[in-house]
Amino acid sequence: MIIDEQEEFTRDWDWYAVDQDGHIGHFTSAGMRVLPKSVKQDRETTEVIARYFFEQAPVVGKWTVRPEAEADCGGWKKQGFDRYIKDFALMASKGLFSFDTDLIRTEKGRYYLVAIPERILLVNQLPLDIGELVSRICVPLRFIDYPYIHEPTTTAW
């Protein structure tokens, strides 16, 4: 089942990609970004992957916040650090690079890196079925080298 345009822009979607080193990135759309085609075309897979990382994937280590993330999100005071960082920290504690998005709906919108894992999970360390699903989006960059990824880049994935 596909994700229709109305739901694409009224729901916060969590989706995942693998970089050229086999590292996994977690992206949250906040209902603001156009989803990559492979995410939009397969709602069930998108939800299976998100359920795995939120509910089943083990914690593998500590995490850090990219120093510029506070400015990127508009400051911690708006919603409080603990509330804001919760899901990004959870993903990074499971070994993923975790990205939030600008809260603007234009082509200038971008994803920005929030939380960085201290111990990086590789896609080949995932259960085989989840690894295959996550690997449907493989990108020719290194998440650690790209703290900002613009929407036109991700829609081509």
C-alpha positions in Angstrom: 0.0 0.0 0.0 1.3 3.4 -0.9 1.5 6.5 1.4 -0.8 9.1 -0.2 0.1 12.7 -0.4 -2.3 13.8 2.3 -0.9 11.4 4.8 2.7 12.1 3.7 2.3 15.7 4.9 0.1 15.1 8.0 2.1 12.4 9.7 5.6 12.3 11.1 7.2 9.4 9.2 10.3 7.6 10.4 12.4 6.1 7.6 15.8 4.6 7.3 18.7 4.4 4.8 22.2 2.8 4.6 25.3 4.9 3.7 28.3 3.7 1.7 30.0 2.4 4.8 27.0 0.3 5.9 26.0 2.7 8.6 22.3 3.3 9.2 20.6 6.7 9.2 17.2 7.4 10.8 15.2 10.3 9.4 12.0 11.8 10.7 9.9 13.8 8.2 7.7 15.7 10.7 5.1 15.8 7.9 7.3 18.4 6.2 9.5 16.5 3.7 8.6 14.7 0.5 9.4 11.0 1.3 11.8 9.0 -0.9 10.0 7.1 -3.6 10.8 3.7 -2.1 9.4 4.8 1.3 6.3 6.3 -0.2 5.5 3.2 -2.3 5.7 0.7 0.6 3.9 1.8 3.7 4.1 -1.7 5.3 7.8 -2.0 5.0 8.3 1.5 6.3 6.2 0.7 9.4 7.9 -2.7 9.9 11.4 -1.1 10.0 10.3 1.7 12.3 8.7 -0.8 14.7 11.9 -2.9 14.8 14.1 0.1 15.7 11.7 1.6 18.2 10.5 -1.6 19.9 13.0 -4.5 19.3 16.5 -3.3 18.4 18.9 -3.5 21.3 20.7 -0.6 22.8 24.4 -0.9 21.8 25.9 2.2 23.3 26.0 5.8 24.2 25.4 8.8 22.0 26.3 12.5 21.6 24.4 15.5 20.3 25.9 17.3 17.3 26.7 20.8 18.8 24.8 22.7 16.0 21.6 20.7 16.5 20.3 23.1 19.2 20.4 26.0 16.7 19.0 23.9 13.9 15.9 23.0 15.9 15.3 26.5 17.2 16.6 25.9 20.7 15.9 23.5 23.5 13.7 26.0 25.4 10.8 25.6 22.9 10.0 22.1 24.0 12.8 21.2 26.5 15.9 19.2 25.8 14.7 15.8 27.2 11.5 15.9 25.3 13.1 17.0 22.0 16.0 14.6 22.1 14.1 11.5 23.2 13.6 9.7 19.9 16.9 10.9 18.3 18.8 9.6 21.4 16.9 6.3 21.3 17.9 5.8 17.7 21.6 6.8 18.3 21.7 4.5 21.4 20.9 1.7 19.0 23.8 2.6 16.7 22.0 4.8 14.1 22.8 8.4 12.9 19.5 10.2 13.7 18.3 13.2 11.6 15.5 15.7 12.2 14.1 18.1 9.7 13.5 21.8 9.2 10.0 22.8 10.0 9.5 24.5 6.6 7.8 23.0 3.6 10.0 24.3 0.7 12.7 22.8 -1.5 15.2 24.5 0.8 14.1 22.2 3.6 16.6 19.8 4.8 17.3 17.0 7.3 20.0 17.8 9.9 22.0 15.4 12.1 20.9 15.5 15.7 22.3 12.5 17.5 25.5 10.5 16.7 26.1 7.0 18.0 29.3 6.3 19.9 29.0 2.6 18.8 27.9 2.4 15.1 25.6 -0.4 14.1 26.3 -1.8 10.6 23.5 -3.0 8.4 25.1 -6.5 8.2 24.6 -6.8 12.0 20.8 -6.6 11.7 18.6 -9.6 11.5 18.6 -10.7 7.9 15.0 -9.7 7.1 15.4 -6.2 8.6 18.7 -5.7 7.0 17.3 -6.5 3.6 14.4 -4.1 4.1 16.6 -1.2 5.4 19.0 -1.8 2.4 16.3 -0.8 -0.1 17.7 2.7 0.3 21.5 2.8 -0.1 23.1 6.2 -0.5 26.4 7.3 -1.9 27.6 9.3 1.0 28.7 9.0 4.7 26.2 10.2 7.2 28.9 11.4 9.6 30.2 13.7 6.8 26.8 15.2 5.9 25.2 17.0 8.9 22.8 18.5 6.4 21.0 16.6 3.6 18.6 18.7 1.5 15.2 17.4 0.4 15.9 17.1 -3.3 18.7 14.7 -2.4 16.6 12.4 -0.3 13.6 12.4 -2.8 16.0 10.8 -5.4 16.8 7.9 -3.0 
